[in-house]
Amino acid sequence: MKNRIQKFLDVEQISASKFADEIGVQRSSISHILSGRNNPSLEVIQKILSRFDDLNPEWLVTGKGDMYKPNRQPTLFDRISEPVKEDRQILKNKDVQNETTMNVSIDNKETLPTTKSEILDTSHIVKVILLYDNGKAAFYEPV
């Protein structure tokens, strides 16, 4: 089971310490499970399954089936997979494009800010978006 827990952590890109905090157990407990020193208790398994409700319990316990429940629907907050090689090149080219357009003049001949301090000196907060772990979001706009 330790290999499946490790695989889940790798797929979800969660560190062992973050995982322990998320499920509400001591970090040493997860460390001992992942090192093979201890097997997970029923309580730990229950905490994992209650916190990560899209995780397939059968896969976690027996290794049968898929990692996630079959009827799992992707949400807005799912992690985006690592871009493939071609996508990385597109993103790299796009970044270069963005860098070259940062100094473009606008209609009134002012140049756009190019450094972090220039941006902070001339920018004001327009909107704050809070994303919660339960899939909800809150928006705040200054008056």
N, CA, C and O atoms as a GROMACS GRO file, in nm:
protein
  572
    1MET      N    1   0.083  -0.119   0.000
    1MET     CA    2   0.000   0.000   0.000
    1MET      C    3   0.088   0.126   0.000
    1MET      O    4   0.046   0.229  -0.052
    2LYS      N    5   0.206   0.117   0.056
    2LYS     CA    6   0.294   0.235   0.062
    2LYS      C    7   0.327   0.284  -0.079
    2LYS      O    8   0.337   0.405  -0.101
    3ASN      N    9   0.344   0.191  -0.173
    3ASN     CA   10   0.373   0.231  -0.311
    3ASN      C   11   0.256   0.306  -0.374
    3ASN      O   12   0.277   0.401  -0.450
    4ARG      N   13   0.134   0.264  -0.341
    4ARG     CA   14   0.017   0.333  -0.396
    4ARG      C   15   0.001   0.472  -0.334
    4ARG      O   16  -0.036   0.567  -0.402
    5ILE      N   17   0.029   0.482  -0.205
    5ILE     CA   18   0.022   0.614  -0.141
    5ILE      C   19   0.128   0.705  -0.203
    5ILE      O   20   0.099   0.821  -0.233
    6GLN      N   21   0.248   0.653  -0.222
    6GLN     CA   22   0.354   0.733  -0.285
    6GLN      C   23   0.316   0.774  -0.427
    6GLN      O   24   0.339   0.888  -0.467
    7LYS      N   25   0.257   0.682  -0.502
    7LYS     CA   26   0.214   0.713  -0.638
    7LYS      C   27   0.108   0.823  -0.636
    7LYS      O   28   0.112   0.914  -0.719
    8PHE      N   29   0.013   0.814  -0.542
    8PHE     CA   30  -0.091   0.917  -0.530
    8PHE      C   31  -0.027   1.053  -0.500
    8PHE      O   32  -0.066   1.154  -0.558
    9LEU      N   33   0.070   1.055  -0.408
    9LEU     CA   34   0.137   1.180  -0.374
    9LEU      C   35   0.210   1.238  -0.496
    9LEU      O   36   0.208   1.358  -0.520
   10ASP      N   37   0.272   1.149  -0.574
   10ASP     CA   38   0.343   1.194  -0.695
   10ASP      C   39   0.246   1.252  -0.797
   10ASP      O   40   0.271   1.359  -0.854
   11VAL      N   41   0.135   1.182  -0.820
   11VAL     CA   42   0.036   1.229  -0.918
   11VAL      C   43  -0.024   1.362  -0.873
   11VAL      O   44  -0.042   1.453  -0.954
   12GLU      N   45  -0.056   1.373  -0.746
   12GLU     CA   46  -0.117   1.495  -0.693
   12GLU      C   47  -0.015   1.605  -0.665
   12GLU      O   48  -0.052   1.718  -0.633
   13GLN      N   49   0.112   1.571  -0.677
   13GLN     CA   50   0.222   1.665  -0.651
   13GLN      C   51   0.211   1.724  -0.510
   13GLN      O   52   0.216   1.845  -0.491
   14ILE      N   53   0.195   1.634  -0.413
   14ILE     CA   54   0.185   1.672  -0.272
   14ILE      C   55   0.304   1.612  -0.199
   14ILE      O   56   0.336   1.495  -0.218
   15SER      N   57   0.368   1.691  -0.115
   15SER     CA   58   0.478   1.638  -0.033
   15SER      C   59   0.419   1.553   0.079
   15SER      O   60   0.301   1.565   0.112
   16ALA      N   61   0.501   1.467   0.135
   16ALA     CA   62   0.455   1.381   0.244
   16ALA      C   63   0.411   1.464   0.364
   16ALA      O   64   0.311   1.430   0.428
   17SER      N   65   0.482   1.570   0.395
   17SER     CA   66   0.445   1.653   0.510
   17SER      C   67   0.314   1.727   0.484
   17SER      O   68   0.231   1.738   0.575
   18LYS      N   69   0.294   1.777   0.364
   18LYS     CA   70   0.168   1.844   0.328
   18LYS      C   71   0.053   1.743   0.334
   18LYS      O   72  -0.056   1.775   0.381
   19PHE      N   73   0.079   1.622   0.287
   19PHE     CA   74  -0.022   1.516   0.288
   19PHE      C   75  -0.063   1.485   0.432
   19PHE      O   76  -0.182   1.473   0.462
   20ALA      N   77   0.035   1.472   0.521
   20ALA     CA   78   0.006   1.445   0.662
   20ALA      C   79  -0.080   1.557   0.721
   20ALA      O   80  -0.177   1.530   0.792
   21ASP      N   81  -0.044   1.680   0.691
   21ASP     CA   82  -0.122   1.794   0.740
   21ASP      C   83  -0.265   1.791   0.684
   21ASP      O   84  -0.361   1.819   0.756
   22GLU      N   85  -0.277   1.758   0.557
   22GLU     CA   86  -0.408   1.754   0.491
   22GLU      C   87  -0.502   1.651   0.554
   22GLU      O   88  -0.622   1.676   0.570
   23ILE      N   89  -0.447   1.535   0.589
   23ILE     CA   90  -0.534   1.430   0.643
   23ILE      C   91  -0.541   1.432   0.795
   23ILE      O   92  -0.618   1.358   0.855
   24GLY      N   93  -0.460   1.518   0.858
   24GLY     CA   94  -0.468   1.535   1.003
   24GLY      C   95  -0.398   1.428   1.084
   24GLY      O   96  -0.447   1.386   1.189
   25VAL      N   97  -0.281   1.384   1.036
   25VAL     CA   98  -0.200   1.289   1.113
   25VAL      C   99  -0.060   1.347   1.130
   25VAL      O  100  -0.023   1.442   1.062
   26GLN      N  101   0.015   1.289   1.222
   26GLN     CA  102   0.152   1.337   1.241
   26GLN      C  103   0.236   1.307   1.118
   26GLN      O  104   0.219   1.206   1.051
   27ARG      N  105   0.326   1.398   1.090
   27ARG     CA  106   0.413   1.382   0.973
   27ARG      C  107   0.497   1.256   0.984
   27ARG      O  108   0.525   1.190   0.884
   28SER      N  109   0.538   1.222   1.105
   28SER     CA  110   0.620   1.101   1.124
   28SER      C  111   0.542   0.975   1.086
   28SER      O  112   0.600   0.878   1.039
   29SER      N  113   0.411   0.977   1.107
   29SER     CA  114   0.328   0.860   1.069
   29SER      C  115   0.339   0.833   0.919
   29SER      O  116   0.357   0.719   0.876
   30ILE      N  117   0.327   0.940   0.840
   30ILE     CA  118   0.336   0.923   0.694
   30ILE      C  119   0.478   0.885   0.654
   30ILE      O  120   0.497   0.802   0.565
   31SER      N  121   0.576   0.944   0.719
   31SER     CA  122   0.716   0.909   0.691
   31SER      C  123   0.741   0.761   0.717
   31SER      O  124   0.807   0.694   0.638
   32HIS      N  125   0.688   0.710   0.827
   32HIS     CA  126   0.706   0.569   0.861
   32HIS      C  127   0.634   0.478   0.762
   32HIS      O  128   0.684   0.371   0.727
   33ILE      N  129   0.518   0.520   0.716
   33ILE     CA  130   0.443   0.441   0.617
   33ILE      C  131   0.520   0.437   0.485
   33ILE      O  132   0.538   0.330   0.426
   34LEU      N  133   0.567   0.553   0.440
   34LEU     CA  134   0.636   0.560   0.311
   34LEU      C  135   0.773   0.491   0.313
   34LEU      O  136   0.822   0.446   0.209
   35SER      N  137   0.834   0.484   0.429
   35SER     CA  138   0.963   0.415   0.439
   35SER      C  139   0.946   0.264   0.452
   35SER      O  140   1.043   0.189   0.440
   36GLY      N  141   0.822   0.219   0.477
   36GLY     CA  142   0.796   0.077   0.493
   36GLY      C  143   0.807   0.030   0.636
   36GLY      O  144   0.786  -0.089   0.663
   37ARG      N  145   0.840   0.118   0.727
   37ARG     CA  146   0.853   0.080   0.868
   37ARG      C  147   0.719   0.036   0.927
   37ARG      O  148   0.713  -0.063   1.000
   38ASN      N  149   0.612   0.110   0.894
   38ASN     CA  150   0.477   0.077   0.944
   38ASN      C  151   0.380   0.065   0.828
   38ASN      O  152   0.400   0.125   0.722
   39ASN      N  153   0.275  -0.011   0.849
   39ASN     CA  154   0.163  -0.015   0.756
   39ASN      C  155   0.061   0.089   0.802
   39ASN      O  156   0.051   0.117   0.922
   40PRO      N  157  -0.015   0.145   0.710
   40PRO     CA  158  -0.116   0.242   0.752
   40PRO      C  159  -0.226   0.175   0.834
   40PRO      O  160  -0.270   0.065   0.802
   41SER      N  161  -0.268   0.244   0.938
   41SER     CA  162  -0.378   0.192   1.020
   41SER      C  163  -0.510   0.218   0.949
   41SER      O  164  -0.516   0.295   0.853
   42LEU      N  165  -0.615   0.154   0.997
   42LEU     CA  166  -0.749   0.177   0.942
   42LEU      C  167  -0.786   0.325   0.956
   42LEU      O  168  -0.848   0.383   0.867
   43GLU      N  169  -0.747   0.385   1.068
   43GLU     CA  170  -0.776   0.527   1.091
   43GLU      C  171  -0.710   0.616   0.985
   43GLU      O  172  -0.771   0.709   0.934
   44VAL      N  173  -0.585   0.586   0.952
   44VAL     CA  174  -0.513   0.664   0.850
   44VAL      C  175  -0.580   0.646   0.714
   44VAL      O  176  -0.600   0.743   0.641
   45ILE      N  177  -0.615   0.523   0.680
   45ILE     CA  178  -0.683   0.496   0.552
   45ILE      C  179  -0.815   0.573   0.545
   45ILE      O  180  -0.847   0.633   0.442
   46GLN      N  181  -0.891   0.571   0.654
   46GLN     CA  182  -1.018   0.644   0.657
   46GLN      C  183  -0.996   0.793   0.640
   46GLN      O  184  -1.072   0.859   0.569
   47LYS      N  185  -0.893   0.846   0.702
   47LYS     CA  186  -0.864   0.990   0.689
   47LYS      C  187  -0.825   1.025   0.546
   47LYS      O  188  -0.865   1.129   0.494
   48ILE      N  189  -0.746   0.939   0.483
   48ILE     CA  190  -0.707   0.962   0.344
   48ILE      C  191  -0.831   0.965   0.255
   48ILE      O  192  -0.849   1.057   0.175
   49LEU      N  193  -0.918   0.865   0.271
   49LEU     CA  194  -1.036   0.854   0.186
   49LEU      C  195  -1.139   0.963   0.213
   49LEU      O  196  -1.211   1.004   0.122
   50SER      N  197  -1.146   1.011   0.337
   50SER     CA  198  -1.243   1.118   0.363
   50SER      C  199  -1.191   1.252   0.312
   50SER      O  200  -1.271   1.336   0.270
   51ARG      N  201  -1.060   1.274   0.315
   51ARG     CA  202  -1.004   1.401   0.266
   51ARG      C  203  -0.998   1.403   0.114
   51ARG      O  204  -1.027   1.505   0.052
   52PHE      N  205  -0.962   1.291   0.053
   52PHE     CA  206  -0.952   1.281  -0.092
   52PHE      C  207  -1.064   1.191  -0.142
   52PHE      O  208  -1.042   1.073  -0.173
   53ASP      N  209  -1.184   1.246  -0.149
   53ASP     CA  210  -1.303   1.166  -0.177
   53ASP      C  211  -1.310   1.115  -0.321
   53ASP      O  212  -1.393   1.029  -0.351
   54ASP      N  213  -1.225   1.165  -0.409
   54ASP     CA  214  -1.224   1.113  -0.546
   54ASP      C  215  -1.126   0.997  -0.563
   54ASP      O  216  -1.118   0.937  -0.670
   55LEU      N  217  -1.051   0.964  -0.457
   55LEU     CA  218  -0.959   0.850  -0.458
   55LEU      C  219  -1.040   0.721  -0.449
   55LEU      O  220  -1.130   0.710  -0.366
   56ASN      N  221  -1.007   0.626  -0.532
   56ASN     CA  222  -1.077   0.498  -0.536
   56ASN      C  223  -1.030   0.412  -0.418
   56ASN      O  224  -0.914   0.372  -0.414
   57PRO      N  225  -1.119   0.382  -0.322
   57PRO     CA  226  -1.079   0.302  -0.204
   57PRO      C  227  -1.026   0.164  -0.241
   57PRO      O  228  -0.932   0.115  -0.179
   58GLU      N  229  -1.086   0.101  -0.341
   58GLU     CA  230  -1.042  -0.033  -0.382
   58GLU      C  231  -0.898  -0.027  -0.433
   58GLU      O  232  -0.818  -0.115  -0.403
   59TRP      N  233  -0.866   0.076  -0.511
   59TRP     CA  234  -0.729   0.090  -0.561
   59TRP      C  235  -0.632   0.113  -0.445
   59TRP      O  236  -0.524   0.053  -0.441
   60LEU      N  237  -0.671   0.199  -0.352
   60LEU     CA  238  -0.581   0.229  -0.240
   60LEU      C  239  -0.552   0.104  -0.157
   60LEU      O  240  -0.437   0.080  -0.120
   61VAL      N  241  -0.655   0.024  -0.129
   61VAL     CA  242  -0.638  -0.091  -0.040
   61VAL      C  243  -0.581  -0.213  -0.113
   61VAL      O  244  -0.492  -0.280  -0.062
   62THR      N  245  -0.634  -0.242  -0.233
   62THR     CA  246  -0.595  -0.366  -0.301
   62THR      C  247  -0.509  -0.346  -0.425
   62THR      O  248  -0.443  -0.439  -0.471
   63GLY      N  249  -0.511  -0.226  -0.480
   63GLY     CA  250  -0.438  -0.201  -0.604
   63GLY      C  251  -0.519  -0.232  -0.728
   63GLY      O  252  -0.468  -0.218  -0.839
   64LYS      N  253  -0.644  -0.275  -0.712
   64LYS     CA  254  -0.729  -0.308  -0.827
   64LYS      C  255  -0.804  -0.184  -0.872
   64LYS      O  256  -0.843  -0.100  -0.791
   65GLY      N  257  -0.823  -0.174  -1.004
   65GLY     CA  258  -0.898  -0.061  -1.059
   65GLY      C  259  -0.810   0.060  -1.081
   65GLY      O  260  -0.687   0.053  -1.076
   66ASP      N  261  -0.876   0.171  -1.106
   66ASP     CA  262  -0.806   0.297  -1.130
   66ASP      C  263  -0.783   0.373  -1.001
   66ASP      O  264  -0.850   0.348  -0.900
   67MET      N  265  -0.688   0.464  -1.003
   67MET     CA  266  -0.656   0.542  -0.885
   67MET      C  267  -0.776   0.628  -0.841
   67MET      O  268  -0.802   0.643  -0.722
   68TYR      N  269  -0.845   0.682  -0.938
   68TYR     CA  270  -0.960   0.768  -0.907
   68TYR      C  271  -1.090   0.696  -0.935
   68TYR      O  272  -1.095   0.604  -1.018
   69LYS      N  273  -1.194   0.737  -0.866
   69LYS     CA  274  -1.325   0.678  -0.888
   69LYS      C  275  -1.366   0.700  -1.033
   69LYS      O  276  -1.334   0.804  -1.091
   70PRO      N  277  -1.436   0.603  -1.093
   70PRO     CA  278  -1.467   0.612  -1.235
   70PRO      C  279  -1.557   0.730  -1.273
   70PRO      O  280  -1.547   0.780  -1.385
   71ASN      N  281  -1.642   0.775  -1.183
   71ASN     CA  282  -1.734   0.883  -1.219
   71ASN      C  283  -1.678   1.020  -1.181
   71ASN      O  284  -1.753   1.117  -1.173
   72ARG      N  285  -1.549   1.026  -1.157
   72ARG     CA  286  -1.485   1.152  -1.117
   72ARG      C  287  -1.495   1.253  -1.230
   72ARG      O  288  -1.457   1.225  -1.344
   73GLN      N  289  -1.546   1.370  -1.197
   73GLN     CA  290  -1.556   1.478  -1.294
   73GLN      C  291  -1.445   1.580  -1.265
   73GLN      O  292  -1.426   1.618  -1.150
   74PRO      N  293  -1.372   1.623  -1.367
   74PRO     CA  294  -1.269   1.724  -1.343
   74PRO      C  295  -1.334   1.855  -1.298
   74PRO      O  296  -1.444   1.889  -1.341
   75THR      N  297  -1.264   1.926  -1.211
   75THR     CA  298  -1.316   2.054  -1.164
   75THR      C  299  -1.224   2.165  -1.211
   75THR      O  300  -1.117   2.140  -1.265
   76LEU      N  301  -1.267   2.285  -1.189
   76LEU     CA  302  -1.189   2.402  -1.225
   76LEU      C  303  -1.055   2.403  -1.152
   76LEU      O  304  -0.958   2.460  -1.201
   77PHE      N  305  -1.049   2.338  -1.034
   77PHE     CA  306  -0.932   2.346  -0.951
   77PHE      C  307  -0.838   2.226  -0.965
   77PHE      O  308  -0.742   2.216  -0.889
   78ASP      N  309  -0.864   2.136  -1.060
   78ASP     CA  310  -0.773   2.024  -1.082
   78ASP      C  311  -0.640   2.078  -1.131
   78ASP      O  312  -0.633   2.180  -1.199
   79ARG      N  313  -0.535   2.007  -1.096
   79ARG     CA  314  -0.402   2.047  -1.142
   79ARG      C  315  -0.392   2.024  -1.292
   79ARG      O  316  -0.445   1.927  -1.346
   80ILE      N  317  -0.324   2.114  -1.358
   80ILE     CA  318  -0.299   2.100  -1.502
   80ILE      C  319  -0.176   2.013  -1.517
   80ILE      O  320  -0.075   2.034  -1.449
   81SER      N  321  -0.183   1.916  -1.607
   81SER     CA  322  -0.070   1.826  -1.625
   81SER      C  323   0.050   1.901  -1.681
   81SER      O  324   0.037   2.009  -1.739
   82GLU      N  325   0.166   1.842  -1.662
   82GLU     CA  326   0.291   1.900  -1.713
   82GLU      C  327   0.281   1.913  -1.864
   82GLU      O  328   0.242   1.817  -1.931
   83PRO      N  329   0.316   2.029  -1.919
   83PRO     CA  330   0.307   2.043  -2.065
   83PRO      C  331   0.404   1.948  -2.136
   83PRO      O  332   0.515   1.923  -2.087
   84VAL      N  333   0.363   1.896  -2.248
   84VAL     CA  334   0.452   1.811  -2.326
   84VAL      C  335   0.556   1.898  -2.394
   84VAL      O  336   0.546   2.020  -2.394
   85LYS      N  337   0.658   1.834  -2.452
   85LYS     CA  338   0.772   1.905  -2.508
   85LYS      C  339   0.729   2.014  -2.607
   85LYS      O  340   0.781   2.125  -2.602
   86GLU      N  341   0.635   1.983  -2.696
   86GLU     CA  342   0.590   2.080  -2.795
   86GLU      C  343   0.524   2.199  -2.727
   86GLU      O  344   0.544   2.314  -2.768
   87ASP      N  345   0.444   2.172  -2.623
   87ASP     CA  346   0.377   2.279  -2.550
   87ASP      C  347   0.478   2.369  -2.481
   87ASP      O  348   0.459   2.490  -2.475
   88ARG      N  349   0.584   2.309  -2.427
   88ARG     CA  350   0.688   2.389  -2.360
   88ARG      C  351   0.749   2.488  -2.458
   88ARG      O  352   0.774   2.603  -2.423
   89GLN      N  353   0.774   2.442  -2.582
   89GLN     CA  354   0.834   2.531  -2.682
   89GLN      C  355   0.737   2.644  -2.717
   89GLN      O  356   0.778   2.759  -2.732
   90ILE      N  357   0.609   2.611  -2.729
   90ILE     CA  358   0.508   2.715  -2.757
   90ILE      C  359   0.505   2.815  -2.643
   90ILE      O  360   0.504   2.936  -2.666
   91LEU      N  361   0.504   2.764  -2.518
   91LEU     CA  362   0.503   2.853  -2.402
   91LEU      C  363   0.629   2.939  -2.399
   91LEU      O  364   0.623   3.057  -2.367
   92LYS      N  365   0.744   2.877  -2.432
   92LYS     CA  366   0.870   2.952  -2.432
   92LYS      C  367   0.863   3.064  -2.536
   92LYS      O  368   0.901   3.177  -2.508
   93ASN      N  369   0.815   3.032  -2.655
   93ASN     CA  370   0.803   3.133  -2.760
   93ASN      C  371   0.706   3.243  -2.718
   93ASN      O  372   0.729   3.361  -2.745
   94LYS      N  373   0.598   3.204  -2.651
   94LYS     CA  374   0.499   3.301  -2.606
   94LYS      C  375   0.560   3.394  -2.502
   94LYS      O  376   0.534   3.515  -2.503
   95ASP      N  377   0.643   3.338  -2.410
   95ASP     CA  378   0.711   3.420  -2.310
   95ASP      C  379   0.803   3.520  -2.377
   95ASP      O  380   0.809   3.637  -2.337
   96VAL      N  381   0.877   3.475  -2.478
   96VAL     CA  382   0.966   3.565  -2.549
   96VAL      C  383   0.885   3.675  -2.616
   96VAL      O  384   0.925   3.791  -2.614
   97GLN      N  385   0.772   3.638  -2.674
   97GLN     CA  386   0.683   3.735  -2.737
   97GLN      C  387   0.637   3.838  -2.634
   97GLN      O  388   0.640   3.958  -2.660
   98ASN      N  389   0.594   3.790  -2.518
   98ASN     CA  390   0.547   3.880  -2.413
   98ASN      C  391   0.657   3.973  -2.367
   98ASN      O  392   0.633   4.091  -2.343
   99GLU      N  393   0.780   3.920  -2.354
   99GLU     CA  394   0.891   4.004  -2.311
   99GLU      C  395   0.919   4.114  -2.412
   99GLU      O  396   0.949   4.227  -2.375
  100THR      N  397   0.908   4.081  -2.541
  100THR     CA  398   0.940   4.182  -2.641
  100THR      C  399   0.829   4.284  -2.653
  100THR      O  400   0.854   4.396  -2.699
  101THR      N  401   0.708   4.250  -2.614
  101THR     CA  402   0.598   4.347  -2.626
  101THR      C  403   0.580   4.430  -2.501
  101THR      O  404   0.496   4.520  -2.500
  102MET      N  405   0.656   4.402  -2.395
  102MET     CA  406   0.637   4.479  -2.272
  102MET      C  407   0.675   4.624  -2.287
  102MET      O  408   0.619   4.709  -2.217
  103ASN      N  409   0.767   4.656  -2.376
  103ASN     CA  410   0.812   4.794  -2.392
  103ASN      C  411   0.740   4.868  -2.504
  103ASN      O  412   0.782   4.978  -2.542
  104VAL      N  413   0.634   4.813  -2.556
  104VAL     CA  414   0.560   4.876  -2.664
  104VAL      C  415   0.492   5.001  -2.611
  104VAL      O  416   0.440   5.002  -2.500
  105SER      N  417   0.492   5.105  -2.691
  105SER     CA  418   0.428   5.230  -2.650
  105SER      C  419   0.277   5.218  -2.664
  105SER      O  420   0.228   5.147  -2.752
  106ILE      N  421   0.205   5.288  -2.578
  106ILE     CA  422   0.061   5.294  -2.590
  106ILE      C  423   0.024   5.425  -2.657
  106ILE      O  424   0.113   5.506  -2.687
  107ASP      N  425  -0.104   5.448  -2.682
  107ASP     CA  426  -0.148   5.562  -2.761
  107ASP      C  427  -0.092   5.696  -2.716
  107ASP      O  428  -0.056   5.779  -2.799
  108ASN      N  429  -0.085   5.720  -2.585
  108ASN     CA  430  -0.039   5.852  -2.540
  108ASN      C  431   0.113   5.856  -2.524
  108ASN      O  432   0.165   5.942  -2.454
  109LYS      N  433   0.184   5.765  -2.589
  109LYS     CA  434   0.330   5.760  -2.594
  109LYS      C  435   0.397   5.730  -2.461
  109LYS      O  436   0.518   5.747  -2.450
  110GLU      N  437   0.322   5.684  -2.361
  110GLU     CA  438   0.384   5.637  -2.237
  110GLU      C  439   0.433   5.495  -2.261
  110GLU      O  440   0.370   5.420  -2.335
  111THR      N  441   0.543   5.458  -2.199
  111THR     CA  442   0.588   5.320  -2.211
  111THR      C  443   0.532   5.240  -2.094
  111THR      O  444   0.514   5.293  -1.984
  112LEU      N  445   0.505   5.116  -2.119
  112LEU     CA  446   0.452   5.029  -2.015
  112LEU      C  447   0.562   4.998  -1.914
  112LEU      O  448   0.680   4.996  -1.951
  113PRO      N  449   0.526   4.975  -1.786
  113PRO     CA  450   0.628   4.942  -1.686
  113PRO      C  451   0.693   4.808  -1.719
  113PRO      O  452   0.628   4.715  -1.768
  114THR      N  453   0.823   4.799  -1.692
  114THR     CA  454   0.895   4.677  -1.725
  114THR      C  455   0.955   4.608  -1.605
  114THR      O  456   0.984   4.489  -1.612
  115THR      N  457   0.973   4.677  -1.495
  115THR     CA  458   1.030   4.613  -1.377
  115THR      C  459   0.923   4.597  -1.270
  115THR      O  460   0.819   4.662  -1.274
  116LYS      N  461   0.952   4.507  -1.176
  116LYS     CA  462   0.856   4.481  -1.069
  116LYS      C  463   0.827   4.609  -0.990
  116LYS      O  464   0.712   4.636  -0.956
  117SER      N  465   0.930   4.687  -0.960
  117SER     CA  466   0.909   4.810  -0.882
  117SER      C  467   0.826   4.910  -0.960
  117SER      O  468   0.742   4.979  -0.902
  118GLU      N  469   0.848   4.920  -1.091
  118GLU     CA  470   0.765   5.010  -1.172
  118GLU      C  471   0.620   4.966  -1.173
  118GLU      O  472   0.529   5.049  -1.166
  119ILE      N  473   0.598   4.837  -1.182
  119ILE     CA  474   0.462   4.784  -1.182
  119ILE      C  475   0.396   4.812  -1.048
  119ILE      O  476   0.280   4.855  -1.045
  120LEU      N  477   0.467   4.789  -0.938
  120LEU     CA  478   0.409   4.812  -0.806
  120LEU      C  479   0.384   4.960  -0.781
  120LEU      O  480   0.286   4.996  -0.717
  121ASP      N  481   0.472   5.047  -0.832
  121ASP     CA  482   0.456   5.190  -0.812
  121ASP      C  483   0.336   5.245  -0.887
  121ASP      O  484   0.272   5.341  -0.841
  122THR      N  485   0.304   5.187  -1.002
  122THR     CA  486   0.199   5.243  -1.086
  122THR      C  487   0.071   5.160  -1.088
  122THR      O  488  -0.025   5.198  -1.154
  123SER      N  489   0.070   5.048  -1.017
  123SER     CA  490  -0.045   4.959  -1.024
  123SER      C  491  -0.127   4.963  -0.897
  123SER      O  492  -0.074   4.990  -0.788
  124HIS      N  493  -0.255   4.936  -0.911
  124HIS     CA  494  -0.346   4.928  -0.797
  124HIS      C  495  -0.421   4.797  -0.805
  124HIS      O  496  -0.446   4.745  -0.914
  125ILE      N  497  -0.457   4.744  -0.690
  125ILE     CA  498  -0.531   4.618  -0.688
  125ILE      C  499  -0.670   4.642  -0.746
  125ILE      O  500  -0.741   4.734  -0.704
  126VAL      N  501  -0.707   4.560  -0.841
  126VAL     CA  502  -0.837   4.571  -0.905
  126VAL      C  503  -0.933   4.467  -0.850
  126VAL      O  504  -1.050   4.495  -0.828
  127LYS      N  505  -0.881   4.344  -0.829
  127LYS     CA  506  -0.966   4.236  -0.781
  127LYS      C  507  -0.880   4.135  -0.706
  127LYS      O  508  -0.768   4.108  -0.747
  128VAL      N  509  -0.933   4.080  -0.597
  128VAL     CA  510  -0.868   3.973  -0.523
  128VAL      C  511  -0.958   3.851  -0.533
  128VAL      O  512  -1.078   3.859  -0.506
  129ILE      N  513  -0.900   3.738  -0.571
  129ILE     CA  514  -0.976   3.615  -0.584
  129ILE      C  515  -0.922   3.516  -0.482
  129ILE      O  516  -0.803   3.486  -0.481
  130LEU      N  517  -1.010   3.465  -0.395
  130LEU     CA  518  -0.973   3.363  -0.297
  130LEU      C  519  -1.027   3.230  -0.344
  130LEU      O  520  -1.146   3.217  -0.374
  131LEU      N  521  -0.940   3.129  -0.353
  131LEU     CA  522  -0.980   2.995  -0.394
  131LEU      C  523  -0.972   2.904  -0.273
  131LEU      O  524  -0.866   2.893  -0.211
  132TYR      N  525  -1.082   2.839  -0.239
  132TYR     CA  526  -1.088   2.753  -0.122
  132TYR      C  527  -1.073   2.608  -0.163
  132TYR      O  528  -1.102   2.571  -0.276
  133ASP      N  529  -1.026   2.524  -0.069
  133ASP     CA  530  -1.002   2.383  -0.100
  133ASP      C  531  -1.130   2.304  -0.121
  133ASP      O  532  -1.124   2.189  -0.165
  134ASN      N  533  -1.244   2.362  -0.091
  134ASN     CA  534  -1.371   2.292  -0.115
  134ASN      C  535  -1.428   2.323  -0.253
  134ASN      O  536  -1.541   2.285  -0.283
  135GLY      N  537  -1.350   2.392  -0.337
  135GLY     CA  538  -1.394   2.420  -0.473
  135GLY      C  539  -1.468   2.551  -0.488
  135GLY      O  540  -1.509   2.585  -0.599
  136LYS      N  541  -1.485   2.626  -0.382
  136LYS     CA  542  -1.554   2.755  -0.390
  136LYS      C  543  -1.454   2.867  -0.406
  136LYS      O  544  -1.335   2.851  -0.377
  137ALA      N  545  -1.503   2.981  -0.451
  137ALA     CA  546  -1.418   3.099  -0.470
  137ALA      C  547  -1.493   3.222  -0.422
  137ALA      O  548  -1.616   3.226  -0.424
  138ALA      N  549  -1.418   3.322  -0.380
  138ALA     CA  550  -1.476   3.451  -0.340
  138ALA      C  551  -1.399   3.560  -0.414
  138ALA      O  552  -1.278   3.553  -0.430
  139PHE      N  553  -1.472   3.662  -0.457
  139PHE     CA  554  -1.412   3.773  -0.529
  139PHE      C  555  -1.431   3.901  -0.448
  139PHE      O  556  -1.539   3.927  -0.395
  140TYR      N  557  -1.326   3.980  -0.438
  140TYR     CA  558  -1.331   4.108  -0.368
  140TYR      C  559  -1.278   4.215  -0.461
  140TYR      O  560  -1.172   4.199  -0.521
  141GLU      N  561  -1.351   4.325  -0.472
  141GLU     CA  562  -1.307   4.438  -0.551
  141GLU      C  563  -1.309   4.562  -0.465
  141GLU      O  564  -1.408   4.587  -0.395
  142PRO      N  565  -1.200   4.642  -0.467
  142PRO     CA  566  -1.201   4.764  -0.388
  142PRO      C  567  -1.308   4.860  -0.436
  142PRO      O  568  -1.342   4.863  -0.555
  143VAL      N  569  -1.361   4.937  -0.346
  143VAL     CA  570  -1.468   5.031  -0.382
  143VAL      C  571  -1.412   5.161  -0.434
  143VAL      O  572  -1.488   5.251  -0.468
   0.00000   0.00000   0.00000
